[in-house]
Amino acid sequence: MLKTLFLNPPSFNGFDGGAGSRYQCTREVKSFWYPTWLAQLSALVEGSRLIDAPARDMSLDEILPLANDYEFLVLYTSTPSFPNDVKIAEAFKQANPKLIIGFCGPHVAVNPDHTVLASDAIDFVAGNEFDFTIKEIAEGRPLEEVDGIIYKEDGKPVHNKDRALIENMDQLPWVTKVYKENLVTEDYYNGYMLHPYMSFYTGRGCKSRCTFCLWPQTISGHNYRTRSVDNIIGELTYARDNFPEVKEFFFDDDTLTDNIEQVEALAREIGKLGITWSCNAKANVPYETLKIMKDNGLRLLLVGYESGNQQILVNIKKGIRTDIARQFTKDCHSLGILIHGTFIVGLPGETKDTIEESIKYAQELNPQTIQVSLPAAYPGTFLYKQAIENGWLIDDTTLVGDDGVQHSVLNYPHLPSADIFEAVDNFYKRFYFRPWKMASLFFEMCKDWEIMKRRLREGVEFFKFLFVRESTA
């Protein structure tokens, strides 16, 4: 087995763009997702090490001395961070010319020729689901014999046979053991989960066809493949016993509630463990299922509402109706399930009127917290293809700025990109700066000193975020 280092590379200050983040950018408040894709690789390669440089606030100078300690380096990259990540790879190759360097992630999976030729430092890039691809290379198999990669020969890209998606998800080892050996739980934050939290996957793929969503369209597919309930409960039990500091477990499957029978069975078993948990959900879960989840420890659902305009939801193939979403939200409120609602401003069909409709919709639904994003037209998504064909995309090389903050890259004849950018600030202000909303958040803080300290920090970060956005608008 080659001595292997898995690296989530140093990047923009506070940039949450690595191997666990769907939206690669610096966020409104400090936020880091667990690098679960890299952790899964590390779990397959015995004796390997995982470094999450952004979460640890590590610079290139701090990690570069490790170059000669390893034979194989794997970097997870993203569209916004790729130019920076190439520089990291070049520095490692210069320090250790014998080092085999591979890139993985959606960006290289959909742009293999361009990315493998981007630098002499890159020996190969991996295609869609790359777990056993990386394992085979770490075991010493020659690149030309490994399914699922694109490598170079005489300066030209060579495409190997595609690798089949994994059907038996139980064959993947637990990532939480890698977390225990390599990560610090206190490094991982977001604005709506208890701290410290822990996230991992119970399955991959998503039945939904949202045109903007990155992973199902690039590396994991639309067939939702799940681990067995026994396997998941085994890992949860290990995590509960080995991370006593963790206050909440988050299942980061694209849509855990895609499989109602599975999630109900899983919830009933989780209830026996006495832990608090949360997950991603679609805004159409039946009341009976929500009640089973809540009765067995569910605290919060992360729900992608996206827009309050039904036609826009049709345009992006969201597969949800606003009336169903309203009833779902009422059910959650009545059961005491908190919601972190996510919205996107500037999707195809957006106008100033539909933005206003979405703001009022969010106020009506009143989730506990919200995230408002700009549409990220990542290569490999239908939204990217649509934007190219219609001339909406201003520039696909600057999805984020030098500070890691999202740029407004879609520009419509009837709605300029500057107006879309400005609408995000307006959305946030009109949702949060309502007197009774501010009062409810204040009373929440007063119940717990730790929440008080955290909310005050996040408040400062949020106002700084708004200030920077307004100064660059």
Buried (B, 14 or more C-beta within 10 A) or exposed (E): EBEBBBBBBBBBEBBBBBBBBBBBBBBBBBBBBBBBBBBBBBBBBEEBBBBBBBBBEBEBEEBBEBBEEBBBBBBBBBBBBBEBBBBBBBBBBEEBEEBBBBBBBBBBBBBBEBBBBBBEBBBBBBBBBBBBBBBBBBBEEEBEEBBBBBBBEEEEBBEBEEBEBBEEBEEBBBBBBBBBEBBEBEBBBBBBBBBBBBBBBBBBBBBBBBBBBBBBBBBBBEEBBBBBBEBBBBBBBBBBEEBEEBBBBBBBBBBBBBBEEBBBBBBBBBBEBEBBBBBBBBBBBBBEBBBBBBEBBBBBBBBBBBBBBBEBBEBBEBEBBBEEBBBBBEBBBEBEBBBBBBBBBBBBBBBEEBBBBBBEBBBEBBBBBBBBBBBBBBBBBBBBBBBEEEEBBBEBEEBBBEBBBBBBBBBBEEBEBEBBBBBBBBBBEBBBEEEEBEEEBEEEBEEEEEBBEBBEEBBEBBEEBBEBBEEEE
